């Protein structure tokens, strides 16, 4: 486009669709450079903010100038879209749990997706904050020594408490959570006890079925969070346990 519209060139490099299982949010990633050749940092612009054309000044600074005139913004917006090469549209899932994609059910987790035949390439999942620890390993082969050892280690959870029924309830919650898509969960497990009674330490091994790093860090949610924040975490976790903890969360870096 010409300097009559702006003193910079810009093209849409890719469009990213963020999908949380209920809503989709689109974001345009735009590459640009000043007419003198100085490149700008890639701009990430929400699709509903693109047409207003306030983003060049906000993201690229005062050297990115749009020409004066009532129609300049509209013409520049159209020019960027018309003259952008065929760009990639990426879908990024922002939740874990079951999702039907192309008529096939997959289980989404922080490292990707698992389908009927095992790990599936090309499905991108991005979980936020400590929910990013929700990452599953590749499934072991049937009847393998690794699978047998995993099952035995799972049953050892029964003996984490002096009362085996507590371990049985916690272990049941681990496997009940993943069935939520076909059998909605209408109840929860509540671990109650005085401070220092190792409630979080009992919940951590259960949470670690869905991500090994949960044994080192607190669970994804904390009771000091707002109700909306806790609900958001459990919503994104979907068919996975996400127990709130009353242990102090680690300081943010």
C-alpha positions in Angstrom: 0.0 0.0 0.0 1.2 3.5 -0.5 2.4 6.2 1.8 -1.0 8.0 1.2 -2.4 5.6 3.7 0.5 5.0 6.1 4.3 5.3 6.4 4.6 1.6 7.1 3.9 -1.8 5.5 2.0 -4.5 7.3 0.9 -8.0 6.6 -1.1 -10.6 8.5 1.4 -13.4 9.3 -1.1 -15.8 11.0 -4.5 -15.9 12.7 -4.7 -17.7 16.0 -8.1 -19.0 17.3 -8.0 -19.5 21.1 -10.7 -22.1 22.0 -11.6 -22.7 25.7 -14.3 -25.2 24.9 -17.1 -22.6 25.2 -15.9 -19.5 23.4 -13.5 -18.7 20.6 -11.2 -15.6 20.7 -9.3 -14.7 17.5 -6.0 -12.9 17.4 -4.1 -11.6 14.3 -0.3 -11.7 14.3 0.9 -8.9 12.1 4.4 -8.2 10.8 5.3 -4.8 9.7 8.2 -2.4 8.9 8.7 1.4 8.5 9.0 2.5 4.8 12.6 3.3 5.6 13.1 -0.4 6.2 13.2 -0.6 10.1 11.1 -3.7 11.1 8.6 -3.5 13.9 8.1 -6.2 16.4 5.3 -8.7 15.5 2.0 -7.2 16.7 -0.6 -9.4 18.3 -4.0 -7.8 17.8 -7.4 -9.1 19.0 -9.6 -9.4 15.9 -12.3 -7.1 17.4 -9.6 -4.4 17.8 -8.1 -4.7 14.3 -10.6 -2.6 12.3 -10.3 0.5 14.6 -6.6 0.7 13.6 -5.5 2.1 16.9 -3.1 -0.8 17.4 -0.2 0.6 15.2 0.3 3.5 17.5 -0.2 1.4 20.6 2.1 -1.4 19.6 4.6 0.2 17.2 4.8 3.6 18.7 4.8 7.1 17.3 6.9 6.3 14.2 4.0 4.3 12.8 1.8 7.0 11.2 -1.6 6.6 9.5 -2.5 9.3 7.1 -5.1 11.9 8.1 -8.6 11.7 6.7 -11.9 10.0 7.6 -11.4 7.0 5.3 -7.7 6.3 5.9 -8.3 3.8 8.7 -10.9 1.8 6.7 -8.8 1.8 3.5 -5.6 0.8 5.4 -7.5 -2.0 7.2 -8.8 -3.3 3.8 -5.3 -3.0 2.2 -3.6 -5.0 4.9 -6.2 -7.8 4.5 -6.2 -7.7 0.7 -2.4 -7.6 0.4 -1.5 -10.2 3.1 -0.4 -13.5 1.6 -2.3 -16.6 2.3 -1.7 -16.9 6.1 -1.9 -19.8 8.5 -4.9 -20.1 10.8 -3.9 -22.0 14.0 -6.3 -23.3 16.6 -5.0 -23.3 20.1 -7.1 -25.1 22.8 -7.1 -23.5 26.2 -8.5 -26.4 28.1 -7.8 -30.0 28.9 -10.1 -33.0 28.8 -12.1 -34.6 26.1 -12.8 -32.8 22.8 -14.3 -34.1 19.5 -12.2 -32.9 16.6 -13.1 -34.0 13.1 -15.5 -36.6 14.4 -12.9 -38.2 16.6 -12.6 -37.9 20.4 -9.2 -36.8 21.8 -8.0 -36.2 25.3 -6.3 -32.8 25.5 -3.5 -32.0 27.9 -0.7 -29.5 28.2 1.7 -31.4 25.9 -0.9 -32.1 23.1 -3.6 -34.7 22.6 -4.1 -38.5 22.9 -6.4 -40.3 20.5 -7.6 -43.8 20.0 -4.2 -44.8 18.6 -2.0 -42.8 21.0 -0.4 -39.3 20.8 -1.7 -37.1 18.0 0.6 -34.5 16.3 -0.7 -31.2 15.2 -3.1 -30.4 18.0 -1.9 -27.4 20.0 -2.9 -27.0 23.6 -1.9 -24.1 25.8 -2.9 -24.2 29.5 -2.2 -21.2 31.8 -0.5 -20.9 35.1 -0.1 -24.0 37.2 -2.6 -25.8 35.1 0.2 -26.0 32.6 1.6 -28.9 34.7 -1.3 -31.0 33.4 0.8 -33.0 30.9 0.4 -36.7 30.3 3.2 -39.0 29.1 2.7 -41.2 26.0 0.5 -44.2 26.9 2.5 -47.4 27.6 1.8 -50.4 25.3 -0.7 -53.0 26.4 0.6 -55.7 28.8 4.0 -54.0 29.0 6.1 -54.1 32.2 5.7 -50.3 32.3 1.9 -50.6 32.4 1.9 -53.2 35.1 4.3 -51.2 37.2 2.1 -48.1 36.8 -1.0 -50.0 37.9 0.8 -51.4 40.9 2.1 -47.9 41.9 -1.5 -46.5 41.4 -2.9 -49.1 43.9 -0.2 -48.0 46.4 -2.2 -44.8 46.8 -4.7 -46.8 48.9 -2.1 -46.9 51.7 -1.1 -43.2 51.8 -3.6 -42.8 54.7 -3.9 -44.9 57.9 -7.5 -45.4 56.9 -7.6 -47.2 53.6 -11.1 -45.9 52.8 -9.6 -42.4 52.5 -7.1 -43.6 49.9 -9.8 -45.5 48.1 -12.0 -42.4 47.8 -9.0 -40.3 46.6 -8.0 -42.9 44.1 -11.6 -43.2 42.9 -11.7 -39.5 42.3 -8.7 -39.8 40.0 -10.4 -42.2 37.7 -13.9 -40.7 38.1 -12.7 -37.3 36.8 -11.8 -38.5 33.4 -15.3 -40.0 32.8 -16.9 -36.6 33.3 -17.6 -36.2 29.6 -19.9 -39.3 29.4 -21.1 -39.2 33.0 -21.3 -35.7 34.4 -19.9 -35.2 37.9 -22.5 -34.1 40.4 -20.4 -34.4 43.6 -16.9 -33.6 44.9 -14.4 -35.0 47.4 -13.7 -32.8 50.4 -10.5 -33.4 52.5 -10.9 -31.8 55.9 -8.5 -31.5 58.8 -6.4 -29.1 60.9 -3.5 -27.2 59.4 -0.5 -29.6 59.0 -2.7 -32.7 58.6 -1.1 -33.3 55.2 -4.3 -32.7 53.2 -2.5 -31.2 50.3 0.2 -33.9 50.5 -2.6 -36.5 50.1 -4.2 -34.7 47.2 -0.8 -34.1 45.4 -0.2 -37.8 44.4 -3.8 -37.9 43.1 -3.2 -34.8 41.1 0.1 -36.1 39.8 -1.8 -38.8 37.8 -2.4 -35.9 35.4 1.0 -34.3 35.6 4.2 -35.3 37.4 5.1 -31.7 38.3 2.0 -31.5 40.6 4.0 -33.4 43.2 6.4 -30.5 43.6 4.0 -27.5 43.3 0.7 -26.7 44.9 -2.5 -27.7 43.0 -3.8 -25.5 40.2 -6.2 -23.5 42.5 -6.1 -22.0 45.9 -8.8 -21.1 48.4 -7.5 -17.5 48.6 -8.5 -17.0 45.0 -11.9 -15.6 44.1 -14.8 -18.0 43.4 -14.7 -16.9 39.7 -11.0 -17.7 39.5 -11.5 -21.2 41.0 -14.4 -21.8 38.7 -12.3 -20.8 35.7 -9.5 -23.2 36.7 -11.9 -26.1 37.1 -13.7 -25.2 33.9 -10.4 -25.3 31.9 -9.4 -28.6 33.6 -12.6 -30.2 32.6 -12.1 -34.0 32.8 -9.2 -33.8 35.3 -9.1 -33.2 39.0 -8.2 -29.6 40.1 -8.4 -29.5 43.9 -8.1 -26.1 45.5 -5.5 -26.0 48.3 -5.2 -23.9 51.5 -1.4 -24.1 51.3 0.1 -20.8 50.4 0.8 -20.5 46.7 4.4 -19.9 45.6 5.3 -16.2 44.9 5.1 -15.2 41.3 8.4 -14.5 39.6 
